[in-house]
């Protein structure tokens, strides 16, 4: 059922989504009148739902009625609750041949080709820190190149960025937490969007630079320098050393020029944050359509946020190209169930208060909308956090739902463009990779147009189909990869969003 007031997303659904604020007594059609005020984005019952019966949206279970729900009732956290239920993983059931574009028709973008053959969408020099203790020094170095004329002689360099974080010590010197941190550092060090890298440590931290370089097979050289504050003679001496090394690398970075590169070399990170009920109706399926197009052009699209596909993972396992790929995903789901249980938590701790204000009721509902970012093509592989992405096509990475941590993992894995959907209005950037912001509704887009690159609310407004929106997003991805600045880049976001996933005890 679709009218000016509500959207019923599937004929089998027993709820619809309010397109506008609906006042008590308003007739929404089919003999149903609103019993209560239904805020825009929230759900209204289309039929009676008995106590304990499933609440269905997208023709999927999003929760269970807590008490009897009458037609026209507001369906939300007060009467719809999360509960575990059996899901049919049906591994590989929906696998189908990918409809690739002919080679002659495949898209290209204007990017940078590095000496090792990798494709870059931006051209930065990076300063990475092994530990929080070296963060200030790294920022002091980067600050020397922020004033307007510092890079005047290097017009092809996008900037010098310090990516700092709050961990690196007070943690076990081995184990999964350290392996994850080391893998993340290595992924950034190898990222093609960096023409050169400085690694700076304090010297006595748990995350020893030499150890990480050895484990990850990183070799110091003219474009990869590693040193510590303690060995360099303190703060002032280290800042001077860092500034001098950046100046040595700048001419090399500036020598790169953009050239046509196949879109098959794009790795797209798919993220959502500050979601609302329209996320799963407009921006997320629109981004999914764009991801499908990228895959058809031979590229890679990576979905993540494992806690936010919980309850929808069975839709992904059906698209898994093998039992091994499906089992990787299922294993990640079980790890998260155990992880939150050990910490006396629940995966239904999500949605956040902002998500709920926007109409999302349970993690099941949020996950079904979030999974739509992954489009419809086959699930080709599943990766651990920050692991190098090597498969083409649609893939999955195990990341938390916390946006900066999740995107940090994507970038470490090799993502060179990110698309970030939001309904409430998240502001975000992720240097050295451009991040496009996709608004789920026109009201928020118009209110925050400085931050939003695309208004996906046109789908809710009836101005575009999901497939038409997907083409718009895909074209914007190509333009962005070719150098067009995103809103977040123009606003200067990206220096503070580097946030490796911290797993294990802080000691």
C-alpha positions in Angstrom: 0.0 0.0 0.0 1.4 3.4 -1.0 -0.3 6.7 -0.6 0.6 10.2 0.4 0.7 9.3 4.1 2.3 5.9 4.4 4.6 3.3 2.7 3.9 -0.4 2.9 7.2 -1.9 1.7 5.8 -5.4 1.0 2.2 -6.7 0.6 2.8 -9.2 3.4 3.9 -6.5 5.9 1.6 -5.8 8.9 3.0 -2.3 9.4 3.5 0.7 7.2 5.9 3.6 7.5 4.5 7.1 8.0 5.8 9.5 5.3 4.6 12.5 7.3 3.3 13.2 10.8 0.0 11.4 11.1 -2.5 12.8 13.6 -4.9 10.6 15.6 -8.1 9.7 13.7 -6.5 10.2 10.3 -7.7 7.7 7.7 -4.7 6.1 6.0 -6.8 3.8 3.7 -8.0 0.2 3.7 -10.3 1.0 6.6 -7.4 1.8 9.0 -7.3 5.1 11.0 -4.5 6.2 13.2 -5.2 5.6 16.9 -2.3 7.7 18.1 0.0 10.3 16.7 2.5 8.6 14.3 5.7 10.6 13.8 7.1 10.7 10.3 9.3 7.6 9.8 7.5 5.6 12.5 5.4 2.5 12.0 1.6 2.2 12.0 -0.2 -1.2 12.4 -2.2 -2.2 9.3 -3.9 -5.1 10.9 -4.3 -6.6 14.4 -1.1 -8.2 15.7 -1.6 -10.6 18.6 0.6 -10.7 21.6 3.8 -12.5 20.8 3.1 -12.5 17.0 5.8 -11.3 14.6 5.9 -7.7 13.4 6.8 -7.8 9.7 8.5 -5.2 7.5 10.2 -5.8 4.2 8.4 -9.2 4.5 10.9 -10.0 7.3 10.5 -10.2 11.1 11.6 -7.0 12.8 10.3 -7.9 16.3 7.4 -9.4 18.2 4.3 -7.7 19.6 4.4 -7.1 23.3 0.7 -7.3 24.0 -2.1 -7.0 21.5 -1.6 -4.4 18.8 -4.7 -2.9 17.1 -5.0 -1.6 13.6 -3.9 2.0 13.5 -1.7 1.7 16.6 1.8 3.3 16.8 4.2 0.3 16.6 7.5 1.1 18.3 9.6 0.3 21.4 6.6 0.4 23.7 4.9 -2.6 22.0 7.5 -4.2 19.7 10.4 -6.1 21.2 13.5 -7.9 20.0 13.7 -11.7 20.5 15.8 -14.4 19.1 14.3 -16.6 16.4 15.4 -19.3 14.0 16.7 -18.1 10.7 17.1 -20.2 7.5 20.6 -19.5 6.2 19.8 -21.4 2.9 23.4 -21.1 1.8 23.9 -20.2 -1.8 20.2 -20.4 -2.6 20.1 -17.0 -4.3 23.5 -17.2 -6.1 23.2 -16.1 -9.7 25.6 -15.2 -12.6 26.8 -11.6 -12.4 25.7 -9.5 -15.4 29.0 -7.9 -16.1 29.2 -5.0 -18.6 31.3 -5.8 -21.7 34.9 -4.6 -21.3 34.4 -1.9 -23.9 31.5 -0.4 -21.9 33.1 -0.4 -18.5 33.6 2.9 -16.7 36.9 4.5 -15.9 37.9 7.2 -13.4 40.9 9.6 -13.4 43.2 8.4 -10.6 46.8 8.1 -9.6 48.8 5.1 -10.7 51.5 4.2 -8.2 54.8 2.6 -9.0 53.6 -0.8 -7.6 50.6 -0.6 -10.0 47.9 0.2 -7.4 45.3 2.9 -8.1 44.8 5.9 -5.8 41.9 8.3 -5.6 43.8 10.9 -3.5 47.4 11.9 -3.1 48.4 12.5 0.6 51.5 12.2 2.8 50.6 10.5 6.0 51.9 10.7 9.6 50.8 7.7 11.6 51.4 7.1 15.3 52.0 3.8 17.0 50.7 5.1 20.4 48.7 8.0 21.8 51.9 9.3 23.4 53.2 10.4 19.9 50.0 12.0 18.8 50.9 15.5 19.7 54.3 15.3 17.9 52.5 14.0 14.8 50.1 16.8 14.8 52.9 19.4 15.3 54.5 18.0 12.1 51.3 18.1 10.1 50.5 21.6 11.3 53.7 22.9 9.6 52.0 22.2 6.2 48.5 23.5 6.9 49.0 27.2 6.2 47.9 28.4 2.8 51.4 28.7 1.1 53.0 25.6 2.6 52.1 23.3 -0.3 51.9 26.1 -2.9 54.7 24.5 -4.9 53.0 21.0 -4.8 49.6 21.5 -6.4 49.1 17.7 -6.9 49.4 16.9 -3.2 46.1 16.8 -1.3 47.7 17.5 2.0 49.8 16.2 4.9 47.6 14.5 7.5 48.4 13.2 11.0 46.2 10.2 11.9 46.4 9.6 15.6 44.6 7.4 18.0 44.2 6.6 21.7 45.7 3.1 22.0 49.0 1.3 21.4 50.0 0.8 25.0 48.3 -0.5 28.1 47.4 -3.6 26.1 48.8 -7.1 25.6 51.9 -7.2 23.4 50.5 -10.2 21.6 47.1 -11.6 20.9 44.2 -10.5 18.7 44.1 -6.9 19.8 47.8 -6.3 18.9 47.4 -8.3 15.6 44.4 -6.2 14.7 46.3 -2.9 15.4 49.3 -4.1 13.5 47.2 -5.1 10.5 45.5 -1.7 10.5 48.8 0.2 10.6 50.1 -2.0 7.7 46.9 -1.4 5.7 47.3 2.3 6.0 51.0 2.2 5.3 50.4 0.4 2.0 47.3 2.4 1.1 47.8 3.8 -2.4 46.2 7.2 -1.4 49.4 7.8 0.6 52.4 8.8 -1.6 54.6 8.6 1.5 54.4 7.7 5.2 56.0 8.6 8.5 55.5 6.2 11.4 56.2 7.8 14.8 56.3 6.2 18.2 57.3 7.1 21.7 59.7 4.2 22.1 58.6 2.3 25.1 55.1 1.4 24.1 53.6 -2.1 23.7 53.0 -1.5 20.0 56.7 -1.5 19.0 57.2 -0.1 15.5 60.0 -2.4 14.7 58.0 -5.4 15.7 55.0 -4.3 13.7 57.1 -3.5 10.6 58.7 -7.0 10.8 55.4 -8.8 11.3 53.7 -7.0 8.4 56.7 -7.1 6.1 57.1 -3.4 5.8 60.5 -2.1 4.8 61.8 1.4 5.6 62.8 3.5 2.6 62.6 6.9 1.1 58.8 6.9 1.2 58.3 5.0 4.5 60.2 6.3 7.6 60.0 4.9 11.1 61.4 6.6 14.2 60.6 7.3 17.9 60.6 10.4 20.1 62.9 8.9 22.6 65.5 7.9 20.0 65.2 11.2 18.1 66.0 13.4 21.1 62.6 14.5 22.3 59.7 16.5 21.0 61.5 19.5 19.3 64.1 17.3 17.6 61.4 14.8 16.4 59.2 17.5 15.0 62.2 18.9 13.1 63.1 15.5 11.8 59.6 14.8 10.7 59.2 18.1 8.9 62.4 17.6 7.1 61.4 14.1 5.9 58.0 15.3 4.7 59.8 18.1 2.7 61.9 15.4 1.1 58.9 13.4 0.1 56.8 16.2 -1.3 58.5 16.5 -4.7 57.9 12.8 -5.3 54.3 13.0 -4.3 53.8 16.0 -6.5 55.1 14.1 -9.5 52.0 12.0 -9.9 49.3 13.0 -12.4 45.8 11.7 -12.7 45.2 9.3 -15.6 42.3 7.1 -16.8 42.0 3.9 -14.6 39.3 1.2 -14.9 36.5 1.4 -12.3 37.3 -2.3 -11.6 40.1 -0.9 -9.4 37.7 0.9 -7.1 37.1 -0.6 -3.7 34.0 1.0 -2.2 33.3 0.9 1.6 29.6 0.8 2.4 28.7 2.5 5.7 25.6 3.9 7.4 25.3 6.0 10.6 22.8 8.1 12.3 20.1 6.0 10.6 16.4 6.5 10.5 13.4 4.5 9.2 14.0 5.9 5.7 17.5 4.5 5.5 16.2 1.1 4.5 13.8 2.7 2.0 15.9 5.2 0.1 19.6 5.7 0.7 20.6 2.1 1.6 18.9 0.4 -1.3 20.0 3.2 -3.6 23.6 2.6 -2.5 23.0 -1.1 -3.0 22.0 -0.4 -6.6 25.2 1.6 -7.0 27.2 -1.2 -5.5 25.6 -3.6 -8.0 26.7 -1.3 -10.8 30.3 -1.1 -9.5 30.4 -4.9 -9.3 29.1 -5.1 -12.9 31.9 -2.8 -13.9 34.4 -5.3 -12.3 34.9 -3.4 -9.1 34.5 -4.3 -5.4 31.9 -3.2 -2.8 32.5 -4.0 0.9 29.8 -4.1 3.5 30.6 -4.3 7.2 29.2 -3.4 10.7 28.5 -7.0 11.7 26.3 -6.1 14.7 24.2 -4.1 12.3 23.5 -6.9 9.9 22.5 -9.2 12.8 19.1 -10.6 12.1 19.6 -10.0 8.3 22.7 -12.2 7.9 20.5 -15.0 6.4 19.9 -12.7 3.4 23.6 -12.6 2.8 24.3 -16.3 3.3 21.8 -17.0 0.6 24.0 -15.1 -1.8 27.3 -16.7 -0.6 29.3 -18.3 -3.5 30.4 -21.2 -1.3 29.7 -22.9 2.0 33.1 -21.7 3.2 32.2 -18.0 2.6 28.8 -18.4 4.3 30.4 -20.2 7.3 32.9 -17.3 7.7 30.0 -14.9 8.1 28.1 -17.2 10.4 31.2 -17.6 12.5 31.6 -13.8 12.8 27.9 -13.6 13.9 28.5 -16.2 16.7 31.7 -14.4 17.8 29.6 -11.2 18.3 26.9 -13.1 20.2 29.6 -14.4 22.6 31.5 -11.1 22.7 28.5 -9.1 23.9 27.4 -11.8 26.3 30.8 -11.8 28.0 30.4 -8.0 28.4 26.9 -8.3 29.8 25.5 -6.7 26.7 23.0 -7.4 24.0 23.1 -7.0 20.2 19.8 -5.2 20.6 21.6 -2.4 22.5 21.5 -1.0 19.0 19.5 1.0 17.6 20.8 4.1 19.3 18.5 6.7 20.9 18.8 8.8 17.7 17.9 5.8 15.6 14.8 5.1 17.7 13.8 8.8 17.5 14.0 8.3 13.7 11.6 5.4 13.8 13.9 2.3 14.1 12.7 0.0 16.9 14.9 -3.1 17.0 18.3 -4.2 15.8 16.4 -6.6 13.4 14.7 -3.7 11.7 17.9 -1.7 11.6 19.9 -4.6 10.2 17.4 -5.3 7.4 17.7 -1.7 6.2 21.5 -1.7 6.7 22.0 -4.9 4.7 20.4 -3.3 1.7 23.6 -1.3 1.1 25.1 -4.6 -0.2 22.9 -4.7 -3.2 21.9 -8.0 -4.8 25.0 -9.6 -6.3 26.8 -12.7 -4.9 28.7 -12.6 -1.6 32.2 -13.5 -2.8 34.3 -13.4 0.4 34.3 -12.4 4.1 37.3 -10.7 5.8 38.5 -10.0 9.3 38.9 -6.4 10.5 41.5 -4.5 8.4 42.4 -7.6 6.4 43.5 -6.8 2.8 40.6 -7.1 0.4 41.6 -9.2 -2.6 38.4 -10.5 -4.1 36.4 -8.6 -6.7 32.7 -8.3 -6.4 30.5 -7.9 -3.3 32.4 -8.8 0.0 31.9 -8.4 3.7 34.3 -7.2 6.5 33.8 -7.9 10.1 33.7 -4.5 11.7 31.9 -2.9 14.7 28.9 -0.7 14.1 30.7 2.4 15.4 31.3 4.4 12.2 34.9 5.6 12.5 36.1 2.2 13.7 34.2 0.5 10.9 35.5 2.8 8.2 39.1 2.6 9.5 38.9 -1.1 8.9 37.6 -0.6 5.4 40.4 1.8 4.6 43.0 -0.6 6.1 41.6 -3.3 3.8 42.1 -1.1 0.8 38.9 0.9 0.3 39.6 3.9 -1.9 36.1 5.5 -1.8 33.5 5.4 1.0 29.8 6.0 0.8 28.1 6.9 4.1 24.3 6.9 4.3 22.6 8.8 7.1 19.1 9.8 8.2 19.7 11.8 11.3 22.6 13.7 9.8 26.0 12.2 10.7 29.1 14.4 9.8 32.1 12.3 8.8 35.3 12.2 6.8 38.1 9.6 6.6 41.4 10.8 5.2 43.1 9.7 3.0 39.9 8.3 1.4 37.0 10.5 0.2 33.6 9.9 1.9 30.3 10.7 0.2 27.4 11.5 2.4 24.0 10.2 1.3 20.9 11.7 3.0 17.9 9.4 3.4 15.3 12.2 3.5 14.8 15.6 2.0 14.0 17.4 5.3 17.4 16.6 6.7 19.2 17.1 3.4 17.8 20.6 3.1 18.7 21.3 6.8 22.3 20.0 6.4 23.0 20.6 2.8 26.6 21.7 3.5 27.3 18.2 4.8 25.3 16.0 2.4 26.4 15.1 -1.1 23.3 13.4 -2.4 19.6 13.7 -1.5 18.3 10.1 -1.5 15.0 11.4 -0.1 13.9 11.8 -3.7 12.9 8.1 -3.6 10.6 8.7 -0.6 9.3 11.8 -2.4 8.4 9.8 -5.5 10.9 11.7 -7.7 13.3 8.9 -8.4 13.3 5.1 -8.4 15.9 3.2 -6.4 17.6 2.1 -9.7 17.7 5.7 -10.9 19.2 6.8 -7.6 21.7 4.0 -7.9 23.0 5.5 -11.2 23.2 8.9 -9.6 25.3 7.5 -6.7 27.5 5.5 -9.1 28.2 8.6 -11.2 29.1 10.6 -8.1 31.4 7.8 -7.0 33.3 8.0 -10.3 33.5 11.8 -10.1 34.7 11.7 -6.6 37.4 9.1 -7.4 38.5 11.4 -10.2 39.1 14.2 -7.8 35.8 16.0 -7.2 35.8 17.0 -3.5 33.1 15.7 -1.2 31.3 17.9 1.3 33.3 16.4 4.2 36.6 17.2 2.3 35.5 20.8 1.7 34.7 21.1 5.4 38.0 19.6 6.5 36.8 16.4 8.0 39.0 13.3 8.2 41.9 14.0 10.5 40.2 12.8 13.7 38.2 9.8 12.4 41.1 7.3 12.3 40.0 4.9 15.1 41.4 1.3 15.1 39.2 -1.3 16.8 40.4 -1.8 20.3 39.8 -5.4 21.4 40.9 -6.8 24.8 41.7 -5.5 28.2 43.1 -2.0 28.8 45.8 -2.6 31.4 
